[in-house]
């Protein structure tokens, strides 16, 4: 998508750039990610939409503790919502806020405004321990998955090098099945703890 955005920007004179065009430029230069990473946001996702006949836009999604935020930048203005992770669309649909670009609009200033709203949100909870637990479960799950891969890889190299066959004994099968089973358990726990 960055190529499409670059092509779009190169077709315009810099003096005619709109606020959205300036955001497109920041998106290409990866400055948006840098500005967002200065704060304690995680799971940052940026989507740029640059199509003929359709209004161009940039959507930024990120999370802060147990809250999520979606910001849509359009040519005419901004629309955003802050909500608790897990809320349904029905719970969130009336919470969207419209915001117009100011003459001296700054992305960092706007993100700071949203950040302050998130810090004062009534549903804000510190879920740092949950995130740490989720990362531990993912790490354990990945380590469990590595074990059967290593066993199968070593066995394959042995068979290729020695041209002998391996007889699958119960221990060999258990050494592959048990780590895969543990991987499923810990992977499920890491997804469930989100």
N, C-alpha and C positions, 0 to 999 in steps of 0.2 A: 504494500500500500504506500510505502514511503516514496517509491518511484512515481506513482500516480500523483501524489501530493507535490513532489518536486516539479513534475511536468506542469502541473496546474500553476504553481507559483512562478515558474519561469515564463509563463505566458502573460504574466501581469507585470506592470511597472511597480517598483517598490513604493513609489509615491502614492499609488492607488490601493495599497494594501488596507484591508479592513482589519478590525480587531481579530476576527477569526483567522485571517491570513497570517497575522503575526503569531498567533498560536500554532498554526500549521508550521511556520518556520521554526518555532521552539520545539515542536514535535520532531521535525526532521533532525534538528541539532541535538536531540535527546536532552534538552534543558528541562522539559516538564518533569521527567523522572527524577532529575537532580533536585528540583525544587520540592517535589513531594517526599523524597527520601530524607530531606532535612528534618522532617517531622516524624513521629512514630507511626507512620502509615505502613501497612503491609498488604500483600496481594494486590499490588498496583497493576491495573490493566488500562491501556490506552488504545482506543479505536478511532481511527480517522476515516471519515466518509467523504469522498471527493468524487462526485459523479455528475455528469452532464444531465441537466433537466431535473435534478433532485437537489434539495437544499444541502449544501455542504455542512458538515458538523464534526465535532470531536467529542467523544465520550470518554470520561475518566471514571474509573471505578476503583475504590480502595477501601480498606478497612482500618479501623482504629479500635483496639480492644474488642469489645463485643458489638460495635456499631459498624455500619457500612454506609458508604456514600456513593451516589451516582451523580455526576455532573455532566450535563449536555451543553456544549457551547455551539450556538448557532450564529448566523450573521446578525440577526436582530437582537439577540440577548442570550441569557443563560437560564437554564432550568436545572434545579438540583433538589436532591432529597437526602436526608440523613435518617436512618432507621436502624432498629435492632436487627442483628443477624437472625434469620429465621422467621421474620415477619412475612406474611403473605402480601401479595399485591393489593388485595382488598384493604388491608390495614394501612398500606403506604400510599395509595393512590391520591388521597386528599392532602398529603403532606408535602407535595412538590412546591417549591418556591421559585418564583420568577425573579430575575435580576437583570437590570439593564446595564450595558457597558457604560462606564463613566468616561469622561474625556481623557483622564490620565489613568486608564485601567492598567492594573498590574496583576499578573497571574498570582504572584506571591502574596500580594495584598488580599486578593480574593480567597486564596487557599487558607490564609491566616484567619480570615473571617469565618470560613467553614470549620476550621480547626477549633476556634474558640466556641462555636456553637456545639461541636461534638464534645468538647470538654465539659460543657454545662448541660448536656443532654440528661434528662431525668433517668434514662435507662442505662447510662454508662456504668460498666462494671469492669474491673481490672481482671482480664482473663489471661494474664501472662503465664500463670501456672498451667492453664489448660493448653496454651500454645507450646510450652516446654514439654508437657506430657505427650502431646501429639507428635512433636519432633522425635522424642525418644521412641515412641511406638513405630514411627516410620523407619528410624535407624535400625531397630531390632528386626523389623520386617525385612528390610533390605539385606541385613546380615544373614537372616535365615534363608533367603533366596539365593545368596551367593554360595552357600554350602553345597546344595545339589549341583549347581553349575560347575563348581570346582571338581566335584567327584566325577561328574559325567565327562568333563573336559580332560581330566587326567586319564580316565579310563579310555577315552577315544584316542588320546596320544599313545597310550600303552599298546592298544590294539593295533594302531597303524605302525608303530615302531617295531613291535615284536611279531606281528602277523599271527598272533594267537587270539583265541576267543576267550571271552570272560564268561564264566558260569555265574549267573545271578543267584546268589545265596540270600537267605532272608535278611542277614545283616546289611548287605549291600542295598537291598530294596528299602529297608527301614531307614538307612542313612540318607536316602533320597526323599522318601515319603514324609517322614517326621518333620524335617525342616520346611517342606512345602506346606504342610498342615499348620505349623507354627507361623509361617509367613501369612497365611490366610487369616489366622486369628489376630495377629498384631496389625495387619493392614486394615482389617475391619475395625479394630479399636481406634486406629489413627483417623479413620474417616468418620467414625461415630463421635469422636471427641470434638469435632468441628463445631 
